[in-house]
Amino acid sequence: MTPRAVLERLLAWASGRPPRPRGLRGAGYDWERLAEQRLTKAGYRILARNFRARPGELDFVAEENGVICFVEVKGRRGVGYGQPAEAVTAEKQRRIFRTAEAWLARERRIDAPCRFDVVAILEADDGPRVEILRDAFRGPTARRRRR
C-alpha cells in the first residue's frame, strides 16, 4: 500500500466515513482467491494459477473427474456493465483456447479431455454471489471425454 493510500484510509477512519474502495486490480485478486476456494470446495484440483504464455493468461488450470478445466474468473461490482460471464467475449475465448493449447503442449497432455469453465462473481450488498459455469464455452481444443 502506498503512503498516500495509507493516509487516505487513516483520514477516512478518523472522519467516520468508509474508505474508498480498492482498485480493480485489488478486486480481481480477491475474486481469484474466492474463486479458488469455491473451486476447491466443489472438487476441483488446482494444477496451475495465472499460467502465462504468448497468447495470454489462464486464471486457473484445474482437474475435475479426470477432465482438465481451463478456468476464467470474471467479477462485477454490479450489473451496470452486464453479467460477469458476458465479459468472456469471443476474442477472449480465442486467447484462452490458444493459451490452453500452450499449457497442454508444455505439460505433454495434448490428448487429455478438457473443457472451459467460468467462475462468475457478482458483488452484492449481502456478499458476493459465486457461480461456477462448467463447460461455459467450447473451442478447438475442447476435447470431449468419451463415455
DSSP file (Angstrom, degrees, kcal/mol; ACC not computed):
  #  RESIDUE AA STRUCTURE BP1 BP2  ACC     N-H-->O    O-->H-N    N-H-->O    O-->H-N    TCO  KAPPA ALPHA  PHI   PSI    X-CA   Y-CA   Z-CA
    1    1 A M              0   0    0      0, 0.0     0, 0.0     0, 0.0     0, 0.0   0.000 360.0 360.0 360.0 135.3    0.0    0.0    0.0
    2    2 A T     >  -     0   0    0      1,-0.1     4,-2.2     4,-0.0     5,-0.2  -0.345 360.0-112.0 -75.3 158.8    1.4    3.4   -0.9
    3    3 A P  H  > S+     0   0    0      0, 0.0     4,-2.6     0, 0.0     5,-0.2   0.880 119.7  54.1 -57.5 -37.2    1.9    6.1    1.7
    4    4 A R  H  > S+     0   0    0      2,-0.2     4,-2.7     1,-0.2     5,-0.2   0.917 107.4  49.5 -63.7 -42.3   -0.9    8.1    0.0
    5    5 A A  H  > S+     0   0    0      2,-0.2     4,-2.2     1,-0.2    -1,-0.2   0.893 110.8  50.5 -63.8 -39.4   -3.3    5.2    0.3
    6    6 A V  H  X S+     0   0    0     -4,-2.2     4,-2.5     2,-0.2    -2,-0.2   0.937 111.3  48.4 -62.3 -46.1   -2.4    4.7    4.0
    7    7 A L  H  X S+     0   0    0     -4,-2.6     4,-2.8     1,-0.2     5,-0.2   0.919 110.4  51.2 -60.7 -44.8   -3.1    8.4    4.6
    8    8 A E  H  X S+     0   0    0     -4,-2.7     4,-2.3     1,-0.2    -1,-0.2   0.901 111.4  47.9 -60.3 -41.2   -6.4    8.3    2.8
    9    9 A R  H  X S+     0   0    0     -4,-2.2     4,-2.6     2,-0.2    -1,-0.2   0.909 112.1  49.1 -66.5 -41.7   -7.5    5.3    4.9
   10   10 A L  H  X S+     0   0    0     -4,-2.5     4,-2.7     2,-0.2    -2,-0.2   0.927 112.6  47.5 -63.3 -44.4   -6.5    7.0    8.1
   11   11 A L  H  X S+     0   0    0     -4,-2.8     4,-2.0     2,-0.2     6,-0.2   0.899 112.6  49.5 -63.7 -40.2   -8.3   10.2    7.2
   12   12 A A  H  X>S+     0   0    0     -4,-2.3     5,-1.2    -5,-0.2     4,-0.8   0.919 112.5  47.7 -63.5 -43.4  -11.4    8.2    6.2
   13   13 A W  H ><5S+     0   0    0     -4,-2.6     3,-0.7     1,-0.2    -2,-0.2   0.922 112.1  49.4 -63.5 -44.3  -11.3    6.3    9.5
   14   14 A A  H 3<5S+     0   0    0     -4,-2.7    -1,-0.2     1,-0.2    -2,-0.2   0.838 112.1  48.2 -65.4 -33.4  -10.8    9.5   11.6
   15   15 A S  H 3<5S-     0   0    0     -4,-2.0    -1,-0.2    -5,-0.2    -2,-0.2   0.584 111.4-120.0 -84.8  -9.5  -13.7   11.2    9.8
   16   16 A G  T <<5S+     0   0    0     -4,-0.8    -3,-0.2    -3,-0.7    -4,-0.1   0.485  73.4 121.7  85.8   1.8  -16.0    8.3   10.3
   17   17 A R  S   <S-     0   0    0     -5,-1.2    -1,-0.3    -6,-0.2    -2,-0.2  -0.705  70.7 -99.4 -96.9 153.4  -16.6    7.7    6.6
   18   18 A P        -     0   0    0      0, 0.0    -1,-0.1     0, 0.0    -5,-0.0  -0.362  43.5-104.0 -68.4 148.0  -15.8    4.4    4.9
   19   19 A P        -     0   0    0      0, 0.0   -10,-0.1     0, 0.0     3,-0.1  -0.284  44.6 -87.9 -67.2 156.8  -12.5    4.3    2.9
   20   20 A R        -     0   0    0      1,-0.1     3,-0.1   -12,-0.1    -8,-0.0  -0.338  53.0 -99.2 -59.1 143.4  -12.6    4.4   -0.8
   21   21 A P        -     0   0    0      0, 0.0    -1,-0.1     0, 0.0     3,-0.1  -0.343  44.2-102.4 -63.2 149.3  -13.0    1.0   -2.4
   22   22 A R        -     0   0    0      1,-0.1     5,-0.0    -3,-0.1     0, 0.0  -0.228  45.9 -88.8 -66.6 162.4   -9.8   -0.6   -3.6
   23   23 A G     >  -     0   0    0      1,-0.1     4,-1.9    -3,-0.1     3,-0.3  -0.064  40.7 -97.6 -67.0 172.6   -8.9   -0.5   -7.3
   24   24 A L  H  > S+     0   0    0      1,-0.2     4,-3.1     2,-0.2     5,-0.2   0.824 122.0  61.7 -63.5 -32.4  -10.0   -3.2   -9.8
   25   25 A R  H  > S+     0   0    0      1,-0.2     4,-1.8     2,-0.2    -1,-0.2   0.920 106.6  45.9 -61.2 -42.2   -6.6   -4.9   -9.5
   26   26 A G  H  > S+     0   0    0     -3,-0.3     4,-2.2     2,-0.2    -1,-0.2   0.899 113.0  49.6 -65.5 -41.1   -7.3   -5.5   -5.8
   27   27 A A  H  X S+     0   0    0     -4,-1.9     4,-2.9     1,-0.2    -2,-0.2   0.906 108.3  53.7 -65.0 -41.1  -10.8   -6.7   -6.5
   28   28 A G  H  X S+     0   0    0     -4,-3.1     4,-2.2     1,-0.2    -1,-0.2   0.898 108.8  49.1 -60.3 -41.0   -9.5   -9.0   -9.2
   29   29 A Y  H  X S+     0   0    0     -4,-1.8     4,-2.2     2,-0.2    -1,-0.2   0.931 112.3  48.0 -63.5 -45.3   -7.1  -10.6   -6.8
   30   30 A D  H  X S+     0   0    0     -4,-2.2     4,-2.4     1,-0.2    -2,-0.2   0.902 110.9  51.5 -62.0 -41.0   -9.8  -11.0   -4.2
   31   31 A W  H  X S+     0   0    0     -4,-2.9     4,-2.8     1,-0.2    -1,-0.2   0.897 109.1  50.3 -64.9 -39.3  -12.1  -12.6   -6.8
   32   32 A E  H  X S+     0   0    0     -4,-2.2     4,-2.4     2,-0.2    -1,-0.2   0.899 110.4  49.6 -66.3 -39.1   -9.5  -15.1   -7.8
   33   33 A R  H  X S+     0   0    0     -4,-2.2     4,-2.0     2,-0.2    -2,-0.2   0.928 113.3  46.5 -63.0 -44.3   -8.9  -16.1   -4.2
   34   34 A L  H  X S+     0   0    0     -4,-2.4     4,-2.3     1,-0.2    -2,-0.2   0.914 111.8  51.5 -63.6 -43.0  -12.6  -16.5   -3.7
   35   35 A A  H  X S+     0   0    0     -4,-2.8     4,-2.9     1,-0.2     5,-0.2   0.909 107.8  52.2 -60.6 -42.7  -12.9  -18.5   -6.9
   36   36 A E  H  X S+     0   0    0     -4,-2.4     4,-2.5     1,-0.2    -1,-0.2   0.911 109.2  49.9 -61.7 -41.8  -10.0  -20.8   -5.9
   37   37 A Q  H  X S+     0   0    0     -4,-2.0     4,-2.4     1,-0.2    -1,-0.2   0.932 113.7  45.2 -60.4 -46.0  -11.8  -21.5   -2.6
   38   38 A R  H  X S+     0   0    0     -4,-2.3     4,-1.8     2,-0.2    -2,-0.2   0.891 112.4  50.8 -67.8 -39.3  -15.1  -22.3   -4.3
   39   39 A L  H  <>S+     0   0    0     -4,-2.9     5,-2.6     2,-0.2     4,-0.3   0.935 111.9  47.1 -62.8 -45.9  -13.4  -24.5   -7.0
   40   40 A T  H ><5S+     0   0    0     -4,-2.5     3,-1.4     1,-0.2    -2,-0.2   0.917 111.8  50.6 -61.9 -43.8  -11.5  -26.5   -4.4
   41   41 A K  H 3<5S+     0   0    0     -4,-2.4    -1,-0.2     1,-0.3    -2,-0.2   0.833 107.0  55.6 -62.6 -32.3  -14.7  -26.9   -2.3
   42   42 A A  T 3<5S-     0   0    0     -4,-1.8    -1,-0.3    -5,-0.2    -2,-0.2   0.459 128.4 -95.6 -81.9  -1.1  -16.5  -28.1   -5.5
   43   43 A G  T < 5S+     0   0    0     -3,-1.4    22,-0.3     1,-0.3    -3,-0.2   0.509  76.4 141.0 103.3   4.7  -13.9  -30.8   -6.0
   44   44 A Y      < -     0   0    0     -5,-2.6     2,-0.6    -6,-0.2    -1,-0.3  -0.533  42.7-144.4 -76.9 146.7  -11.5  -29.2   -8.5
   45   45 A R  E     -A   63   0A   0     18,-2.4    18,-1.9    -2,-0.2     2,-0.4  -0.969  20.0-131.3-111.3 117.6   -7.8  -29.9   -8.0
   46   46 A I  E     +A   62   0A   0     -2,-0.6    16,-0.3    16,-0.2     3,-0.1  -0.532  30.9 171.8 -73.8 124.3   -5.8  -26.8   -8.9
   47   47 A L  E     +     0   0A   0     14,-3.3     2,-0.3    -2,-0.4    15,-0.2   0.740  66.6   3.3-100.5 -32.7   -2.9  -27.6  -11.3
   48   48 A A  E     -A   61   0A   0     13,-2.1    13,-2.5     3,-0.0     2,-0.4  -0.992  57.4-150.3-155.8 147.9   -1.8  -24.0  -12.1
   49   49 A R  E    S-A   60   0A   0     -2,-0.3    11,-0.2    11,-0.2    10,-0.2  -0.972  79.8  -7.0-120.4 136.5   -2.6  -20.4  -11.2
   50   50 A N  E    S-     0   0A   0      9,-2.7     2,-0.3    -2,-0.4     9,-0.2   0.880  78.1-168.7  48.9  49.3   -2.1  -17.5  -13.6
   51   51 A F  E     -A   58   0A   0      7,-1.3     7,-2.6    -3,-0.1     2,-0.4  -0.541   4.3-159.5 -69.5 127.2   -0.4  -19.5  -16.3
   52   52 A R  E     +A   57   0A   0     -2,-0.3     2,-0.3     5,-0.2     5,-0.2  -0.915  21.4 155.6-115.2 137.9    1.1  -17.1  -18.9
   53   53 A A  E >   -A   56   0A   0      3,-2.6     3,-0.7    -2,-0.4    46,-0.1  -0.879  59.4 -82.2-143.6 175.2    2.1  -17.9  -22.5
   54   54 A R  T 3  S+     0   0    0     -2,-0.3    45,-0.1     1,-0.2     3,-0.1   0.864 125.2  50.7 -53.2 -42.3    2.4  -15.8  -25.6
   55   55 A P  T 3  S-     0   0    0      0, 0.0     2,-0.3     0, 0.0    -1,-0.2   0.843 122.6 -78.5 -68.6 -30.0   -1.3  -15.8  -26.4
   56   56 A G  E <   -A   53   0A   0     -3,-0.7    -3,-2.6    42,-0.1     2,-0.4  -0.946  54.4 -55.8 168.5-149.1   -2.5  -14.8  -23.0
   57   57 A E  E     -A   52   0A   0     -2,-0.3     2,-0.5    -5,-0.2    -5,-0.2  -0.973  25.0-148.2-134.6 144.9   -3.1  -15.9  -19.4
   58   58 A L  E     -A   51   0A   0     -7,-2.6    -7,-1.3    -2,-0.4     3,-0.1  -0.960   9.4-151.8-108.9 127.3   -5.2  -18.6  -17.8
   59   59 A D  E    S-     0   0A   0     -2,-0.5    -9,-2.7    12,-0.5     2,-0.3   0.957  79.3  -2.0 -62.5 -49.4   -6.6  -17.7  -14.3
   60   60 A F  E     -AB  49  71A   0     11,-1.8    11,-2.8   -11,-0.2     2,-0.5  -0.998  51.7-160.1-141.9 145.5   -6.6  -21.4  -13.3
   61   61 A V  E     +AB  48  70A   0    -13,-2.5   -14,-3.3    -2,-0.3   -13,-2.1  -1.000  35.0 162.7-116.7 125.5   -5.9  -24.8  -14.8
   62   62 A A  E     -AB  46  69A   0      7,-2.8     7,-3.6    -2,-0.5     2,-0.4  -0.824  32.8-130.4-136.6 172.4   -7.6  -27.4  -12.7
   63   63 A E  E     +AB  45  68A   0    -18,-1.9   -18,-2.4    -2,-0.3     2,-0.4  -0.997  19.8 177.2-130.4 133.0   -8.7  -31.0  -12.9
   64   64 A E  E >  S- B   0  67A   0      3,-2.3     3,-1.7    -2,-0.4   -20,-0.1  -0.968  74.4 -20.2-136.2 119.4  -12.2  -32.4  -12.1
   65   65 A N  T 3  S-     0   0    0     -2,-0.4     3,-0.1   -22,-0.3    -1,-0.1   0.868 127.8 -49.6  52.1  42.6  -13.0  -36.0  -12.5
   66   66 A G  T 3  S+     0   0    0      1,-0.2     2,-0.5    46,-0.0    -1,-0.3   0.507 113.9 116.6  79.9   4.1  -10.1  -36.6  -14.9
   67   67 A V  E <   -B   64   0A   0     -3,-1.7    -3,-2.3    45,-0.1     2,-0.4  -0.909  65.2-129.2-108.5 131.4  -11.0  -33.6  -17.1
   68   68 A I  E     -Bc  63 114A   0     45,-2.7    47,-2.2    -2,-0.5     2,-0.5  -0.657  26.5-159.5 -76.6 128.6   -8.6  -30.7  -17.5
   69   69 A C  E     -Bc  62 115A   0     -7,-3.6    -7,-2.8    -2,-0.4     2,-0.7  -0.952  11.8-157.5-116.7 122.5  -10.5  -27.4  -16.8
   70   70 A F  E     -Bc  61 116A   0     45,-2.4    47,-2.0    -2,-0.5     2,-0.5  -0.890  23.7-159.7 -96.9 115.1   -9.3  -24.1  -18.0
   71   71 A V  E     -Bc  60 117A   0    -11,-2.8   -11,-1.8    -2,-0.7   -12,-0.5  -0.854  15.0-166.7-111.6 126.3  -11.0  -21.6  -15.7
   72   72 A E  E     - c   0 118A   0     45,-2.1    47,-2.6    -2,-0.5     2,-0.5  -0.919  13.4-149.4-105.3 132.2  -11.6  -17.9  -16.4
   73   73 A V  E     + c   0 119A   0     -2,-0.4     2,-0.4    45,-0.2    47,-0.2  -0.899  18.4 176.6-105.2 127.2  -12.6  -15.7  -13.4
   74   74 A K  E     - c   0 120A   0     45,-2.6    47,-2.7    -2,-0.5     2,-0.3  -0.998   2.3-179.7-131.6 133.8  -14.8  -12.7  -14.0
   75   75 A G  E     - c   0 121A   0     -2,-0.4     2,-0.3    45,-0.2    47,-0.2  -0.928   8.9-168.1-131.7 156.5  -16.3  -10.4  -11.4
   76   76 A R  E     - c   0 122A   0     45,-2.1    47,-3.1    -2,-0.3     3,-0.1  -0.994  23.2-146.2-141.1 145.2  -18.5   -7.4  -11.4
   77   77 A R  S    S-     0   0    0     -2,-0.3     2,-0.3     1,-0.2    45,-0.1   0.619  88.9 -13.5 -82.8 -14.2  -19.4   -4.9   -8.6
   78   78 A G  S >  S-     0   0    0      4,-0.2     3,-0.5    46,-0.0    -1,-0.2  -0.952  73.6 -98.0-170.6 176.3  -22.9   -4.5  -10.1
   79   79 A V  G >  S+     0   0    0     -2,-0.3     3,-1.8     1,-0.2     4,-0.1   0.300  87.8 105.9 -94.6  11.1  -24.8   -5.4  -13.3
   80   80 A G  G 3  S+     0   0    0      1,-0.3    -1,-0.2     2,-0.1     3,-0.1   0.799  90.8  36.5 -58.9 -28.9  -24.4   -1.9  -14.8
   81   81 A Y  G <  S-     0   0    0     -3,-0.5    -1,-0.3     1,-0.4    -2,-0.1   0.154 127.3 -95.1-108.1  16.8  -21.9   -3.3  -17.2
   82   82 A G    <   -     0   0    0     -3,-1.8    -1,-0.4     4,-0.0    -4,-0.2  -0.274  60.6 -38.7  97.8 174.5  -23.6   -6.7  -17.7
   83   83 A Q    >   -     0   0    0      1,-0.1     3,-1.0    -3,-0.1     4,-0.4  -0.404  58.3-114.7 -71.8 150.7  -23.3  -10.1  -16.0
   84   84 A P  G >  S+     0   0    0      0, 0.0     3,-1.8     0, 0.0     4,-0.2   0.896 113.7  54.9 -55.1 -44.5  -19.7  -11.2  -15.2
   85   85 A A  G >  S+     0   0    0      1,-0.3     3,-1.6     2,-0.2   -10,-0.0   0.764  94.7  69.2 -64.5 -24.1  -19.8  -14.1  -17.7
   86   86 A E  G <  S+     0   0    0     -3,-1.0    -1,-0.3     1,-0.3    -4,-0.0   0.700  85.3  70.9 -66.3 -17.5  -20.7  -11.8  -20.5
   87   87 A A  G <  S+     0   0    0     -3,-1.8     2,-1.7    -4,-0.4    -1,-0.3   0.577  73.1  89.9 -76.4  -8.6  -17.2  -10.3  -20.3
   88   88 A V  S <  S-     0   0    0     -3,-1.6    -1,-0.2    -4,-0.2    -3,-0.0  -0.646  71.1-174.0 -88.3  82.6  -15.8  -13.5  -21.8
   89   89 A T     >  -     0   0    0     -2,-1.7     4,-2.6     1,-0.1     5,-0.2  -0.105  40.6 -98.8 -73.5 171.6  -16.0  -12.3  -25.3
   90   90 A A  H  > S+     0   0    0      1,-0.2     4,-2.2     2,-0.2     5,-0.1   0.889 126.2  50.5 -59.4 -39.9  -15.3  -14.3  -28.5
   91   91 A E  H  > S+     0   0    0      2,-0.2     4,-2.1     1,-0.2    -1,-0.2   0.913 110.0  49.3 -65.6 -42.1  -11.9  -12.7  -28.7
   92   92 A K  H  > S+     0   0    0      1,-0.2     4,-2.4     2,-0.2    -2,-0.2   0.904 109.6  52.9 -62.6 -40.5  -11.1  -13.5  -25.0
   93   93 A Q  H  X S+     0   0    0     -4,-2.6     4,-2.8     1,-0.2    -2,-0.2   0.912 107.0  52.0 -60.7 -42.9  -12.3  -17.1  -25.7
   94   94 A R  H  X S+     0   0    0     -4,-2.2     4,-2.4     1,-0.2    -1,-0.2   0.909 110.3  48.2 -61.3 -41.9   -9.8  -17.4  -28.7
   95   95 A R  H  X S+     0   0    0     -4,-2.1     4,-2.3     2,-0.2    -1,-0.2   0.903 111.7  50.0 -64.8 -39.8   -7.0  -16.2  -26.5
   96   96 A I  H  X S+     0   0    0     -4,-2.4     4,-2.7     2,-0.2    -2,-0.2   0.923 109.8  51.4 -63.7 -43.6   -7.9  -18.7  -23.8
   97   97 A F  H  X S+     0   0    0     -4,-2.8     4,-2.3     1,-0.2    -2,-0.2   0.940 112.3  45.5 -57.5 -49.0   -8.1  -21.5  -26.4
   98   98 A R  H  X S+     0   0    0     -4,-2.4     4,-1.7     1,-0.2    -1,-0.2   0.881 114.2  48.0 -65.7 -37.8   -4.6  -20.7  -27.7
   99   99 A T  H  X S+     0   0    0     -4,-2.3     4,-2.2     2,-0.2    -1,-0.2   0.878 109.7  53.4 -69.5 -36.7   -3.2  -20.4  -24.2
  100  100 A A  H  X S+     0   0    0     -4,-2.7     4,-2.9     2,-0.2    -2,-0.2   0.904 106.6  52.6 -63.2 -41.1   -4.8  -23.7  -23.2
  101  101 A E  H  X S+     0   0    0     -4,-2.3     4,-2.4     1,-0.2    -1,-0.2   0.906 108.4  51.0 -59.9 -40.6   -3.1  -25.3  -26.2
  102  102 A A  H  X S+     0   0    0     -4,-1.7     4,-2.5     2,-0.2    -2,-0.2   0.907 111.3  47.4 -63.8 -41.5    0.2  -23.9  -25.0
  103  103 A W  H  X S+     0   0    0     -4,-2.2     4,-2.4     2,-0.2    -2,-0.2   0.934 112.0  49.5 -65.2 -45.4   -0.4  -25.4  -21.5
  104  104 A L  H  <>S+     0   0    0     -4,-2.9     5,-2.8     1,-0.2     4,-0.4   0.902 113.5  46.6 -60.6 -41.5   -1.4  -28.8  -22.9
  105  105 A A  H ><5S+     0   0    0     -4,-2.4     3,-0.9     3,-0.2    -1,-0.2   0.925 112.2  49.8 -66.8 -44.5    1.7  -28.9  -25.1
  106  106 A R  H 3<5S+     0   0    0     -4,-2.5    -2,-0.2     1,-0.3    -1,-0.2   0.885 115.8  42.2 -61.7 -38.7    4.0  -27.8  -22.3
  107  107 A E  T 3<5S-     0   0    0     -4,-2.4    -1,-0.3    -5,-0.2    -2,-0.2   0.440 109.2-124.2 -87.9  -0.1    2.6  -30.4  -19.9
  108  108 A R  T < 5S+     0   0    0     -3,-0.9    -3,-0.2    -4,-0.4    -4,-0.1   0.914  78.3 119.3  55.5  46.5    2.6  -33.1  -22.7
  109  109 A R    > < +     0   0    0     -5,-2.8     3,-2.3    -6,-0.2    -4,-0.2  -0.129  20.7 138.4-126.8  34.1   -1.1  -33.7  -22.2
  110  110 A I  T 3  S+     0   0    0     -6,-0.4    -5,-0.1     1,-0.3    -1,-0.1   0.741  73.9  47.2 -58.1 -26.9   -2.3  -32.7  -25.6
  111  111 A D  T 3  S+     0   0    0     -7,-0.1    -1,-0.3    -3,-0.1     3,-0.1   0.357  84.2 120.9 -96.9   6.1   -4.8  -35.6  -25.8
  112  112 A A  S <  S-     0   0    0     -3,-2.3    31,-0.3     1,-0.1     2,-0.2  -0.420  72.4-108.4 -69.5 141.7   -6.3  -35.0  -22.4
  113  113 A P        +     0   0    0      0, 0.0   -45,-2.7     0, 0.0     2,-0.3  -0.492  51.4 172.3 -66.3 139.7  -10.0  -34.4  -22.3
  114  114 A C  E     -c   68   0A   0     29,-1.6     2,-0.3   -47,-0.2   -45,-0.2  -0.948  20.7-172.1-147.1 166.6  -10.6  -30.7  -21.4
  115  115 A R  E     -c   69   0A   0    -47,-2.2   -45,-2.4    -2,-0.3     2,-0.5  -0.944  26.1-115.4-151.9 170.8  -13.3  -28.0  -21.1
  116  116 A F  E     -cD  70 137A   0     21,-0.6    20,-1.7    -2,-0.3    21,-1.0  -0.960  32.6-177.0-119.6 118.3  -13.5  -24.3  -20.4
  117  117 A D  E     -c   71   0A   0    -47,-2.0   -45,-2.1    -2,-0.5     2,-0.4  -0.755  12.4-152.1-112.6 158.3  -15.2  -23.1  -17.3
  118  118 A V  E     -cD  72 133A   0     15,-1.9    15,-3.5    -2,-0.3     2,-0.7  -0.997   5.5-152.5-128.6 135.3  -16.1  -19.6  -16.0
  119  119 A V  E     -cD  73 132A   0    -47,-2.6   -45,-2.6    -2,-0.4     2,-0.5  -0.947  19.0-161.7-103.8 114.6  -16.4  -18.6  -12.4
  120  120 A A  E     -cD  74 131A   0     11,-2.8    11,-2.4    -2,-0.7     2,-0.5  -0.858   7.1-172.3-101.2 124.9  -18.8  -15.6  -12.3
  121  121 A I  E     -cD  75 130A   0    -47,-2.7   -45,-2.1    -2,-0.5     2,-0.5  -0.974   4.3-173.0-122.0 124.7  -18.7  -13.4   -9.2
  122  122 A L  E     -cD  76 129A   0      7,-2.4     7,-2.7    -2,-0.5     2,-0.3  -0.968  21.3-135.1-119.4 118.2  -21.2  -10.6   -8.6
  123  123 A E        +     0   0    0    -47,-3.1     2,-0.3    -2,-0.5    -2,-0.0  -0.546  32.4 175.7 -71.1 131.4  -20.7   -8.3   -5.7
  124  124 A A    >   -     0   0    0      3,-0.3     3,-1.8    -2,-0.3   -46,-0.0  -0.866  45.5-104.7-131.5 165.9  -24.0   -7.8   -3.8
  125  125 A D  T 3  S+     0   0    0     -2,-0.3    -1,-0.1     1,-0.3    -2,-0.0   0.840 122.5  47.9 -60.0 -33.3  -25.0   -5.9   -0.7
  126  126 A D  T 3  S-     0   0    0      1,-0.4    -1,-0.3    -3,-0.0    -3,-0.0   0.210 130.4 -75.2 -94.3  15.7  -25.3   -9.3    1.2
  127  127 A G  S <  S-     0   0    0     -3,-1.8    -1,-0.4     2,-0.0    -3,-0.3  -0.401  70.2 -41.0 114.2 168.7  -21.9  -10.6   -0.1
  128  128 A P        -     0   0    0      0, 0.0     2,-0.6     0, 0.0    -5,-0.2  -0.396  45.5-143.0 -71.5 142.3  -20.5  -12.0   -3.3
  129  129 A R  E     -D  122   0A   0     -7,-2.7    -7,-2.4    -2,-0.1     2,-0.5  -0.930  20.2-165.0-103.5 123.3  -22.6  -14.4   -5.4
  130  130 A V  E     +D  121   0A   0     -2,-0.6     2,-0.4    -9,-0.2    -9,-0.2  -0.925  10.1 179.7-116.2 129.8  -20.4  -17.0   -6.9
  131  131 A E  E     -D  120   0A   0    -11,-2.4   -11,-2.8    -2,-0.5     2,-0.7  -0.995  18.1-149.3-130.8 129.0  -21.4  -19.3   -9.8
  132  132 A I  E     -D  119   0A   0     -2,-0.4     2,-0.9   -13,-0.2   -13,-0.2  -0.874  12.0-161.1 -96.1 116.5  -19.3  -22.0  -11.4
  133  133 A L  E >   -D  118   0A   0    -15,-3.5   -15,-1.9    -2,-0.7     3,-0.8  -0.836  10.2-155.3-100.9  99.8  -20.3  -22.3  -15.1
  134  134 A R  E 3  S+     0   0A   0     -2,-0.9   -17,-0.2     1,-0.3   -63,-0.0  -0.516  76.1   5.0 -76.9 141.4  -19.0  -25.7  -16.2
  135  135 A D  E 3  S+     0   0A   0     -2,-0.2    -1,-0.3     1,-0.1   -18,-0.2   0.913  80.5 167.8  53.1  46.4  -18.3  -26.1  -20.0
  136  136 A A  E <   +     0   0A   0    -20,-1.7     2,-0.3    -3,-0.8   -19,-0.2   0.801  62.1   0.0 -65.0 -32.0  -19.2  -22.4  -20.4
  137  137 A F  E     -D  116   0A   0    -21,-1.0   -21,-0.6   -44,-0.0     2,-0.3  -0.975  69.2-134.1-153.0 163.5  -17.9  -22.3  -24.0
  138  138 A R        +     0   0    0     -2,-0.3   -41,-0.1   -23,-0.1   -23,-0.1  -0.855  24.3 164.2-123.4 155.5  -16.3  -24.6  -26.5
  139  139 A G    >   -     0   0    0     -2,-0.3     3,-1.6   -42,-0.1   -45,-0.0  -0.896  53.9 -72.9-155.8-175.1  -13.4  -24.3  -28.8
  140  140 A P  T 3  S+     0   0    0      0, 0.0    -2,-0.0     0, 0.0    -1,-0.0   0.743 126.8  47.8 -62.5 -24.4  -10.9  -26.1  -31.0
  141  141 A T  T 3  S+     0   0    0      2,-0.1     2,-1.1   -28,-0.0   -27,-0.1   0.479  81.2 110.8 -94.9  -1.2   -9.0  -27.6  -28.0
  142  142 A A    <   -     0   0    0     -3,-1.6     2,-0.6   -29,-0.1   -27,-0.1  -0.603  49.1-173.6 -77.8 102.9  -12.1  -28.7  -26.1
  143  143 A R        -     0   0    0     -2,-1.1   -29,-1.6   -31,-0.3     2,-0.1  -0.868  19.1-131.5-100.8 121.9  -11.9  -32.5  -26.4
  144  144 A R        -     0   0    0     -2,-0.6     2,-0.4   -31,-0.2   -29,-0.1  -0.427  19.2-116.0 -73.3 142.4  -14.9  -34.3  -25.0
  145  145 A R        -     0   0    0     -2,-0.1     2,-0.3   -31,-0.1    -1,-0.1  -0.632  32.3-121.1 -75.7 132.5  -14.4  -37.1  -22.6
  146  146 A R              0   0    0     -2,-0.4    -1,-0.1     1,-0.1     0, 0.0  -0.561 360.0 360.0 -76.5 137.4  -15.6  -40.4  -24.1
  147  147 A R              0   0    0     -2,-0.3    -1,-0.1     0, 0.0    -2,-0.0   0.396 360.0 360.0-108.2 360.0  -18.4  -42.1  -22.2
